[in-house]
Amino acid sequence: MKTRPPRRSSTGASPRAAAPARAPAQPSTPAPPPERGVKAATFRLLLETAMGIIRDGHIPSVAEVAVRSRVSRATAYRYFPSRSALITAVIDSSLGPVRTLSSNLPDGRARIHELFEQTFPRFEDFEPQLRAAAQLALEQWALERAGLLEEEPYRRGHRIRILGHAIEPLRGQLTPALRQRLHHALSVVYGIEPVVILKDIWGLPAREVQRVAMWMADALIDAAVAQSAAPAASRRKGR
């Protein structure tokens, strides 16, 4: 007796092959920094020292930042109790404006263009810091799997909210499943990852990296809109 192949969903995926999705990890957020006085000055000193060390090529320990800043280790650890806390503050300082970016544009594609155009130049300006954050996350992933991680892990993921805001106007054009898939796909082409691949492997300049990333984003949006419209067109033909 012949068996039927598994029915595919409107997104093109086999229901049997779909793995249950885990909830995304909550991204690390920094503690509010001191606003004035000696504490604020010390915080800025430690943060600026860490930024400088990262620009020189490696992720510093909190102790190294203390030594370079001529601050006691005990003091430094009060502000940054771990490398995770330190990198969280570094990235927040680097990408703060990106994380608060909002748009009133009514078109989802236009919002994505606006987002890429405004933020990829900032990725270039703070490339060493973003690479350091990705490096720490990968290092901690391995340590966590081996049961050797001795600090709270640094979690990435602010792009989820940022991209979710950008594609919100597409809600009426896409099925919920395709909107989620587009959200997932855009998170791959937005951020430091395409910069690392296209600069390190292909040797592309920063401006071309942005163009390629934008081209990929447009292609993903086109594919999602076309796939979402296909079932409706089929139903109309069948009437």
Secondary structure, DSSP 8 states (H G I E B T S, - for coil): ---------TTS--GGG------------------SHHHHHHHHHHHHHHHHHHHHTS---HHHHHHHHT--HHHHHHH-SSHHHHHHHHHHHHHHHHHT-----S-HHHHHHHHHHHHHHHHHHTHHHHHHHHHHHHHHHHHHHTT---S------THHHHHHHHTGGGGGTS-HHHHHHHHHHHHHHSSHHHHHIIIIIT---HHHHHHHHHHHHHHHHHHHHHHHHHHHHHHHHH-
